[in-house]
Amino acid sequence: MDWHLLGISFITVFLSELGDKSQLAAIALSGRGQSVKAVFFGSAGALLLTSLLGALAGGAVSELLPTHILKAIAAVGFAVLAARLLLFKQEETAE
């Protein structure tokens, strides 16, 4: 196992999930529900499954496309998201 990649993946996903919508949903569900354990195991299972699907999709796509093209596609995707967030914020402040 590549321990370096494991550590980078853990830190990246952990930091990106802090304050994310999924964490806020877990907070809301645990505040509303009777069982904190059920919310924990349900949300942990969902994160595990979505991470598995992402890893499988990334592995499959990397068989078809070279790494530098994947990185370029990811960079463009993040740039588009950032631009949309900035534009959406400007539209909110204009109203």
C-alpha positions in Angstrom: 0.0 0.0 0.0 1.1 3.5 -0.8 1.1 5.1 2.7 2.0 8.5 1.4 -1.0 8.5 -1.0 -3.2 7.2 1.8 -2.1 10.0 4.1 -2.6 12.7 1.5 -6.0 11.3 0.6 -7.1 11.2 4.2 -5.9 14.8 4.9 -7.4 16.2 1.7 -10.8 14.6 2.1 -10.9 15.3 5.9 -10.1 19.0 5.4 -12.5 19.3 2.5 -15.3 17.7 4.4 -15.0 20.0 7.5 -17.9 22.5 7.3 -19.1 20.8 4.1 -22.8 20.3 3.4 -22.5 16.6 4.4 -21.2 17.6 7.8 -23.9 20.2 8.3 -26.5 17.6 7.3 -25.1 15.2 9.9 -25.2 17.9 12.5 -28.9 18.7 11.6 -29.8 15.0 11.6 -28.2 14.3 14.9 -29.8 17.3 16.5 -33.2 16.2 15.2 -32.9 12.4 15.6 -32.9 10.2 18.7 -29.8 8.2 17.9 -26.4 9.9 17.3 -24.9 6.5 16.6 -27.4 5.9 13.7 -26.6 9.3 12.2 -22.8 8.6 12.6 -23.0 5.1 11.0 -25.4 6.3 8.2 -23.3 9.3 7.3 -20.0 7.4 7.6 -21.4 4.7 5.3 -22.5 7.2 2.8 -19.1 8.9 2.8 -17.4 5.6 2.4 -19.6 4.6 -0.5 -19.2 7.9 -2.3 -15.5 7.8 -1.8 -15.4 4.2 -3.2 -17.4 5.3 -6.3 -15.1 8.3 -6.8 -12.0 6.1 -6.5 -13.4 3.5 -8.9 -14.4 6.2 -11.4 -11.0 7.9 -11.1 -9.2 4.6 -11.7 -11.4 3.7 -14.7 -11.0 7.2 -16.2 -7.2 7.1 -15.6 -7.1 4.0 -17.8 -8.5 6.0 -20.7 -6.9 9.4 -20.2 -3.3 10.4 -19.3 -2.8 12.0 -15.9 -2.0 15.4 -17.2 -5.3 15.6 -19.1 -7.2 14.4 -15.9 -5.5 17.2 -13.9 -6.3 19.7 -16.6 -10.0 18.6 -16.6 -10.1 18.8 -12.8 -8.5 22.3 -12.9 -11.0 23.5 -15.4 -13.9 22.1 -13.4 -12.7 23.8 -10.2 -12.2 27.0 -12.1 -15.7 26.8 -13.5 -17.1 26.2 -10.0 -15.1 29.1 -8.6 -16.3 31.4 -11.4 -19.9 30.4 -10.8 -19.6 31.0 -7.1 -18.2 34.5 -7.7 -20.8 35.3 -10.3 -23.6 34.0 -8.1 -22.3 36.1 -5.2 -22.3 39.2 -7.4 -25.9 38.5 -8.5 -27.0 38.2 -4.9 -25.4 41.5 -3.9 -26.8 43.3 -6.9 -30.4 42.4 -5.9 
